Amino acid sequence: MALPDGLKQARGIGTTEVLVEWLPSIIEDAEALLASDDLGSTYQSPFGPGIVGDAEVAAKLADLAAWAPAANATPAWQRLENAMLDAGLDIARAIVHLATGAGEMPATVAPFAGELDPVVGALKQAIADREFDESQLDELLEA
């Protein structure tokens, strides 16, 4: 299954969260990290008014329908920003679950969990090594 662009971007967020931002916490106590509000706390959104065109916002919102609220008074770029982060965090939780058994598999991610295999493998290796070589990140984000 090839992921649509919106989900690829969310997978990138989840990948960065688990391998770069929170690896020491996952090594120490993955269950505690998942129970906290820490995941996503370092995320800096690339979205904002006028940064992404309307057509791209609409396409990515469609890709992230499971996380995107219905159209309302909130600007579309902000709904995309929220949906992207929510999807990325669900993906991060799924990666941690698949690599460590901690937490639960988010139902929103289960249909494409196999697409996370390279990142799950990298997280397992990073846990065993107690570090992640960030030079591998670009390759994982492109997968």
Residue frames as qw, qx, qy, qz and C-alpha x, y, z in Angstrom:
[[0.000, 0.889, 0.457, 0.000, 0.00, 0.00, 0.00],
 [0.401, 0.286, -0.016, 0.870, 1.47, 3.33, -1.01],
 [0.178, -0.635, -0.505, 0.557, 0.69, 6.04, 1.50],
 [0.242, 0.859, 0.293, 0.344, -0.85, 9.27, 0.21],
 [0.372, 0.526, -0.228, 0.730, 1.23, 12.42, 0.71],
 [0.430, -0.677, 0.115, -0.587, -0.61, 13.57, 3.84],
 [0.925, -0.374, 0.019, -0.056, 0.01, 10.25, 5.57],
 [0.785, 0.273, -0.192, 0.523, 3.64, 10.21, 4.42],
 [0.077, 0.639, -0.238, 0.728, 4.12, 13.58, 6.06],
 [0.694, -0.569, 0.120, -0.425, 2.39, 12.38, 9.24],
 [0.970, -0.072, -0.122, 0.198, 4.59, 9.27, 9.20],
 [0.508, 0.491, -0.254, 0.660, 7.57, 11.63, 9.08],
 [0.333, -0.667, 0.219, -0.630, 6.31, 13.41, 12.16],
 [0.908, -0.370, 0.047, -0.191, 5.86, 10.13, 14.01],
 [0.876, 0.215, -0.193, 0.387, 9.27, 8.88, 12.90],
 [0.249, 0.592, -0.294, 0.708, 10.99, 12.04, 14.10],
 [0.584, -0.619, 0.136, -0.507, 9.13, 11.93, 17.40],
 [0.953, -0.296, 0.054, -0.041, 10.24, 8.39, 18.25],
 [0.874, 0.169, -0.054, 0.452, 13.77, 8.33, 16.83],
 [0.367, 0.485, -0.141, 0.781, 14.96, 11.88, 17.43],
 [0.283, -0.622, 0.090, -0.725, 12.86, 13.63, 20.04],
 [0.712, -0.458, 0.224, -0.483, 11.89, 10.89, 22.50],
 [0.772, 0.236, -0.588, 0.058, 14.25, 7.93, 22.06],
 [0.170, 0.295, -0.733, 0.589, 15.80, 8.26, 25.56],
 [0.542, -0.117, 0.379, -0.741, 12.32, 8.27, 27.11],
 [0.879, 0.138, -0.275, -0.364, 11.28, 5.24, 25.05],
 [0.577, 0.296, -0.709, 0.278, 14.40, 3.39, 26.17],
 [0.067, -0.244, 0.647, -0.719, 13.78, 4.34, 29.80],
 [0.271, 0.306, 0.810, -0.421, 10.04, 3.65, 29.95],
 [0.054, -0.158, -0.637, -0.753, 8.00, 3.55, 26.74],
 [0.238, -0.599, -0.762, -0.058, 4.75, 2.98, 28.62],
 [0.252, -0.650, -0.325, 0.640, 5.29, 6.11, 30.75],
 [0.091, -0.208, 0.341, 0.912, 6.04, 8.20, 27.68],
 [0.151, -0.327, -0.746, -0.559, 2.86, 7.03, 25.97],
 [0.303, -0.663, -0.665, 0.164, 0.84, 7.79, 29.12],
 [0.253, -0.508, -0.133, 0.812, 2.27, 11.33, 29.32],
 [0.396, 0.866, 0.262, -0.157, 1.45, 14.38, 27.25],
 [0.366, -0.632, 0.402, 0.552, 5.07, 14.68, 26.13],
 [0.493, 0.218, 0.680, 0.497, 4.74, 13.22, 22.63],
 [0.240, 0.736, 0.468, 0.425, 4.27, 16.10, 20.23],
 [0.315, -0.878, -0.192, 0.305, 5.30, 18.77, 22.73],
 [0.391, -0.503, 0.348, 0.687, 8.38, 19.66, 20.67],
 [0.483, 0.465, 0.632, 0.388, 6.59, 19.64, 17.30],
 [0.015, 0.545, -0.049, -0.837, 6.91, 22.83, 15.26],
 [0.599, 0.571, 0.556, -0.077, 4.32, 23.02, 12.53],
 [0.333, -0.073, 0.451, 0.825, 5.31, 24.02, 9.01],
 [0.065, 0.632, 0.672, 0.381, 1.76, 25.21, 8.33],
 [0.085, -0.477, -0.287, 0.826, 0.33, 28.68, 8.61],
 [0.443, 0.762, 0.328, -0.339, -1.87, 31.09, 6.71],
 [0.478, 0.830, -0.183, -0.221, -0.82, 31.22, 3.06],
 [0.285, -0.579, 0.744, 0.174, 2.14, 28.82, 3.45],
 [0.299, 0.079, 0.926, 0.217, 0.37, 25.91, 1.79],
 [0.282, 0.006, -0.418, -0.864, -1.98, 26.46, -1.15],
 [0.667, -0.003, 0.271, -0.694, -5.69, 25.73, -0.85],
 [0.839, 0.239, -0.392, -0.292, -5.51, 22.74, -3.21],
 [0.456, 0.294, -0.775, 0.323, -2.68, 21.14, -1.22],
 [0.291, -0.175, 0.599, -0.725, -4.51, 21.78, 2.06],
 [0.795, 0.086, 0.038, -0.600, -7.67, 20.15, 0.67],
 [0.766, 0.288, -0.570, -0.079, -5.73, 17.13, -0.68],
 [0.272, 0.265, -0.786, 0.488, -3.88, 16.56, 2.58],
 [0.492, -0.113, 0.439, -0.744, -7.05, 16.99, 4.63],
 [0.868, 0.144, -0.215, -0.424, -8.59, 14.26, 2.46],
 [0.603, 0.312, -0.707, 0.197, -5.54, 12.05, 3.12],
 [0.140, 0.113, -0.727, 0.663, -5.98, 12.64, 6.84],
 [0.501, -0.389, -0.372, -0.677, -9.76, 12.27, 6.95],
 [0.694, -0.362, -0.610, 0.122, -9.60, 10.01, 10.02],
 [0.466, -0.326, -0.363, 0.738, -8.03, 12.87, 11.98],
 [0.058, 0.131, 0.171, 0.975, -9.52, 15.91, 10.24],
 [0.220, 0.471, 0.632, -0.575, -12.64, 17.51, 11.66],
 [0.353, 0.672, 0.597, 0.260, -15.41, 18.46, 9.29],
 [0.236, 0.418, 0.113, 0.870, -15.25, 21.91, 7.80],
 [0.306, -0.782, -0.487, 0.242, -16.12, 24.56, 10.34],
 [0.038, 0.999, 0.017, 0.035, -15.16, 28.15, 11.15],
 [0.601, -0.579, 0.390, 0.390, -11.55, 27.09, 11.76],
 [0.372, 0.727, -0.423, -0.392, -9.32, 27.97, 8.79],
 [0.962, 0.223, -0.134, -0.078, -8.49, 24.96, 6.60],
 [0.487, 0.560, -0.561, 0.368, -4.73, 25.34, 7.14],
 [0.303, -0.467, 0.601, -0.573, -5.29, 25.16, 10.92],
 [0.915, -0.037, 0.191, -0.352, -7.49, 22.06, 10.59],
 [0.830, 0.426, -0.339, 0.124, -4.68, 20.54, 8.50],
 [0.128, 0.599, -0.615, 0.498, -2.08, 21.49, 11.10],
 [0.603, -0.321, 0.504, -0.528, -4.15, 19.84, 13.85],
 [0.960, 0.161, 0.038, -0.224, -4.94, 16.74, 11.78],
 [0.642, 0.558, -0.480, 0.215, -1.30, 16.35, 10.74],
 [0.084, -0.517, 0.680, -0.513, -0.09, 16.48, 14.35],
 [0.769, -0.153, 0.393, -0.480, -2.83, 14.12, 15.57],
 [0.932, 0.320, -0.139, -0.093, -2.03, 11.64, 12.79],
 [0.434, 0.608, -0.576, 0.332, 1.70, 11.94, 13.43],
 [0.330, -0.445, 0.642, -0.530, 1.20, 11.23, 17.13],
 [0.912, 0.019, 0.224, -0.342, -1.01, 8.23, 16.43],
 [0.812, 0.474, -0.328, 0.092, 1.69, 6.95, 14.09],
 [0.106, 0.601, -0.652, 0.450, 4.35, 7.55, 16.75],
 [0.653, -0.280, 0.510, -0.484, 2.25, 5.58, 19.27],
 [0.953, 0.242, 0.004, -0.185, 1.86, 2.77, 16.73],
 [0.571, 0.591, -0.516, 0.239, 5.61, 2.66, 16.05],
 [0.183, -0.500, 0.680, -0.504, 6.37, 2.48, 19.78],
 [0.828, -0.083, 0.343, -0.436, 3.71, -0.19, 20.26],
 [0.910, 0.375, -0.162, -0.069, 5.00, -2.31, 17.39],
 [0.454, 0.594, -0.563, 0.351, 8.62, -1.99, 18.51],
 [0.001, 0.354, -0.713, 0.605, 8.15, -2.43, 22.26],
 [0.354, -0.381, -0.853, -0.044, 4.65, -3.76, 22.94],
 [0.080, -0.303, -0.464, 0.828, 3.90, -0.66, 25.04],
 [0.350, 0.310, 0.049, -0.883, 0.55, 1.04, 24.71],
 [0.634, 0.396, 0.647, -0.147, -2.01, 0.08, 22.11],
 [0.301, 0.131, 0.608, 0.723, -2.19, 0.14, 18.35],
 [0.299, 0.396, 0.159, -0.853, -4.30, 3.17, 17.35],
 [0.604, 0.433, 0.665, -0.068, -7.21, 1.94, 15.24],
 [0.384, 0.870, -0.013, -0.307, -6.60, 4.78, 12.79],
 [0.043, 0.715, -0.658, -0.231, -3.12, 3.41, 12.00],
 [0.683, -0.099, 0.720, -0.073, -3.85, -0.33, 11.98],
 [0.784, 0.559, 0.243, -0.122, -4.84, -0.44, 8.26],
 [0.593, 0.742, -0.250, 0.191, -1.39, 0.69, 7.15],
 [0.646, -0.695, 0.315, 0.034, 0.78, -0.58, 10.03],
 [0.889, 0.095, 0.273, 0.354, 2.91, -2.57, 7.58],
 [0.420, 0.805, 0.015, 0.418, 4.07, 0.73, 6.06],
 [0.338, -0.878, 0.268, -0.210, 5.78, 1.43, 9.38],
 [0.978, -0.108, -0.020, 0.179, 8.02, -1.67, 9.30],
 [0.621, 0.456, -0.213, 0.601, 11.24, 0.19, 8.35],
 [0.153, -0.684, 0.255, -0.666, 10.75, 2.68, 11.18],
 [0.860, -0.447, 0.068, -0.238, 9.77, -0.05, 13.66],
 [0.922, 0.099, -0.129, 0.351, 12.97, -1.91, 12.75],
 [0.347, 0.579, -0.240, 0.698, 15.02, 1.27, 13.15],
 [0.470, -0.665, 0.190, -0.549, 13.46, 1.91, 16.56],
 [0.963, -0.268, -0.024, 0.004, 14.17, -1.64, 17.72],
 [0.767, 0.280, -0.172, 0.550, 17.79, -1.22, 16.63],
 [0.045, 0.674, -0.196, 0.710, 18.05, 2.21, 18.25],
 [0.724, -0.591, 0.097, -0.342, 16.72, 0.78, 21.52],
 [0.964, -0.086, -0.052, 0.245, 19.27, -2.05, 21.36],
 [0.601, 0.380, -0.114, 0.693, 22.09, 0.41, 20.52],
 [0.332, -0.702, -0.394, 0.491, 20.73, 3.01, 22.96],
 [0.037, -0.579, 0.166, 0.797, 21.13, 5.62, 20.21],
 [0.648, 0.621, 0.440, 0.033, 19.98, 6.48, 16.71],
 [0.415, -0.166, 0.373, 0.813, 22.26, 7.62, 13.92],
 [0.315, 0.706, 0.302, -0.557, 20.35, 10.63, 12.60],
 [0.081, 0.445, -0.603, -0.657, 22.10, 10.31, 9.24],
 [0.085, 0.174, 0.962, 0.195, 19.64, 7.44, 8.61],
 [0.255, 0.499, 0.527, -0.639, 16.60, 9.67, 9.15],
 [0.356, 0.478, -0.286, -0.750, 16.28, 10.98, 5.59],
 [0.232, 0.120, -0.910, -0.323, 16.26, 7.44, 4.18],
 [0.031, 0.337, 0.888, -0.310, 13.50, 6.44, 6.59],
 [0.266, 0.550, 0.275, -0.742, 11.46, 9.53, 5.76],
 [0.333, 0.409, -0.525, -0.668, 11.72, 8.76, 2.05],
 [0.063, -0.001, 0.996, 0.060, 10.64, 5.11, 2.41]]
